[in-house]
Amino acid sequence: MASGNHPAPRLHEPGLLGVRQGSQPAPLSGPLGATGTSLVDREEDMAAITSLLLADDVRLLTLTGPAGVGKTRLALEVGRSVAAHFPQGVLFIDLSSVRNPAEVLPAIARQLGLLDTGGPDIASWLQAYLSDRQMLLILDNLEQVLPADVGLEELLVGASGLTLLVTSREPLHLLWEQLYHVPPLALPDPEHLPPLDEVAEIPSVALFVRRAQMIDSQFRLTDDNAQAIAELVVRLDGLPLAIKLAAARIQLLSPQMLLERLSRRLSLLHWEAPGLPQRQHTLRAAIAWSYDHLSPGEQAHFRSLGVFFGAFTIEAAEAVAARATPQTLDMLEALGSLVDKSLVQREDDGQGGYRFRLLESVQEFALERLAEAGELDAAKRSHAHYYVTLAERAEPDLNGPRQRMWFVQLEGTRDNLRAAMEWLLDHDDGEGALRLAVALAHFWEIRGYLTEGRRWLEAGLARASAAPPALRARAVTWLGAILVLSVDRTGTNGVDQAANARETLNAGMDLARAVGDPVSTARALTFVGVLSLMTGEWDGGKRVLHEAQTCWKEAGHDWGIVQALLPLGVITFLQGQHEEAVELMGEVLSRAIDAGDDWGKGVALLFLVNLMATRGDSARALALERELHAVSVQAQSGRILFLAAAGAAWLARDRGDPERLGRLVGASESIFQALGLVASLIRRVFVAPAVDALQARQERVELDAAARTGRRLSFSQVAALIEEVLDEVQQVGAVQEPDRERSHAGPLSQREHEVLQLVAEGLSNKQIAKELIIAESTVRYHLTSIFNKLGVDTRTHALAVAAQRGFIQLGATH
């Protein structure tokens, strides 16, 4: 590694972090997002912060200032402006929901697209991952874990190209730290106002006018209201959030009326809150003022929203409010009003709908009001029970056709799931906590939240000793599965971890069999088989996996069958039983397509590439590799892109352009640093032979230079590089006879000719997919292309036209 006793990562070395499903591999460009409005007159701050951030001796820049002063907004704008100076990207990381200092580095790893495998030294793994990258990480809202050490100094030591831009209400007090205090917006002098056009340019006034116009498009700054607006923004101390909250009332109250009401409630502008900076008193006053002007029903609903952490849905808000603070006012109506008043923020949920959240200061205020009303315990209980129900509703669909929808929804509400779990454990509802942990176990497994999954499952089991045996059987089995995935195969304690995982799985299996739970039994057997694959106990692993396959079939669980077949096929391949491996991987592919399992499909395609090439069918191998590459791009999955890169490197190992191949190997190694489990095996089978072949053809210095370039490529650049390599393989490798193919196929590609010939033999789309080892959707795509090229719209017409033109011979065998 980059520090301590860990060696720096080289071309051949594995890592223990993994890219979670659906994420892009490093290097990443940060999801800075759209802000909706332009930044009001922060040019001087922007220039000063940018200059500091790009200085050679500044690695950690902290933006300090009161809540609501606009630190986050300014950091985002600076991130956009300096993006060109950071080749591997700018990444925004919201830490507002993190309360434990130990969770800061795992949160950074997750946002980088890295999989937390439960290793004890995540700082060293992050150092290795970031060691040769020039990146800017924007860490937002770090104050709630201070003054504890969160590991940032160690990270900076080991990653020389890393720069951190932090927002916090207080300094971090680190040796590396450069401070920049973000001031409130500039204020007018109400006693000496300049001409109207100059008043309009004062930042605090400009912000109020702009926000008011978003509510009322007819609103204007005039000679009649300029004095009131000037006094208003001064009373709000130039804090952007306070100004926005006040402006949100412009539809009901004129600036003069706003000022009058604030003046009559002067005590709210000097909120008594020990320990808070003076300027935060004004922000709380603005929130309190808005709250006081809500109707009783709106106030009750607003209070109930204080129990949510991060984003929540209308359904969640309705469920909590209905149980905790029943009111006659409809939540949809109340939520609309609260959004209009800027007390609740609305955002896209990524699935064509909306979700909502409270700003942190607003949430704190809502919680205080909830406690004062004596409703806090009821609201938190309602919140926890809602998320248990939600997770249990999602669980059956986490491996079905609605999988992607549920993963997006659960990911978007992770903070609430954590809060629910903590409440259940704190209030001795061990069974509720265990129900929630079990329902989320597959989510944790797929997304790679292994440390979190293990922690909650162990805590639930410890608190729920009297839970129903069937529930405990599922929990112990899932805990064993997560322990298998967390085994540190490169560490000194890997053997002990494997033994612990095996013991837990066996205990789960005994419980599952005792209560007659075939799914948990099959899951335990499957992960015993996976563990055997990892530890080299292949014969025993095959026996267990065959038993697991039988159990999954008896349970009618198609997704589970894929999970058992996949390691079985890999073991068979490693034992050199290639014909059997072809059959197994073909079945995995077919079942994975039906189950919507992109990862299973990708691994099966990769091994089939090797198996077909070993058979001497290089054309089929290349076609399968192109199919694999298409899956990775369609799924936008870094894990599957690694598979495609490994397969392309292996195919081109002795005939591709060395410099291009060197870049591809470097790119695959970069992604590999963030993968575990089967990745090391794939690296040995596919990437290592490519490296060996390249070293025989190329000077090591030149290869290392190309690999360094490859390690810095983005997802889209790696995808384009794979396409270039595959095109070269086809041209250099002469995988087909161009002249003969053109004479037979005419305008059709070779694959289209194959599809059409199988149509002529009477095969269905599903049968063609199985014959060619491609997806059924790909068959439909090829048929559409054939119809377009031949100017037809039916299979029969296509066959007739193709036969007439000599593209195929009807009655010929394939």
Secondary structure, DSSP 8 states (H G I E B T S, - for coil): --STT-----TT---S----TT---SS--------SS---S-HHHHHHHHHHHTSTT-SEEEEE--TTSSHHHHHHHHHHHTGGG-TT-EEEEE-TT--SGGGHHHHHHHHTT--B---S-HHHHHHHHHTT--EEEEEE--GGGTTS--SHHHHHHH-TTEEEEEE-SS----TTEEEEE--------TTS---HHHHTTSHHHHHHHHHHHHH-TT----TTTHHHHHHHHHHTTT-HHHHHHHHTTTTTS-HHHHHHHHHHTGGGGG---TTS-HHHHHHHHHHHHHHHTS-HHHHHHHHHGGG--S-B-HHHHHHHHHHHS--SS-HHHHHHHHHHTTSSEEEE-SSSSEEEE--HHHHHHHHHHHHHTT-HHHHHHHHHHHHHHHHHHHGGGTTSTTHHHHHHHHHHTHHHHHHHHHHHHHTT-HHHHHHHHHHHHHHHHHHTBHHHHHHHHHHHHHH-TTS-HHHHHHHHHHHHHHHHHT--TTSTTHHHHHHHHHHHHHHHHHHHHHHT-HHHHHHHHHHHHHHHHHHT-HHHHHHHHHHHHHHHHHHT-HHHHHHHHHHHHHHHHHTT-HHHHHHHHHHHHHHHHHHT-HHHHHHHHHHHHHHHHHHT-HHHHHHHHHHHHHHHHHHT-HHHHHHHHHHHHHHTTTTS-HHHHHHHHHHHHHHHTT--THHHHHIIIIIHHHHHHHHHHS-HHHHHHHHHHHHT--HHHHHHHHHHHHHHHHHHHT-S-HHHHHHHHTTS-HHHHHHHHHHHTT--HHHHHHHHTS-HHHHHHHHHHHHHHHT-SSHHHHHHHHHHTTSS-TT---
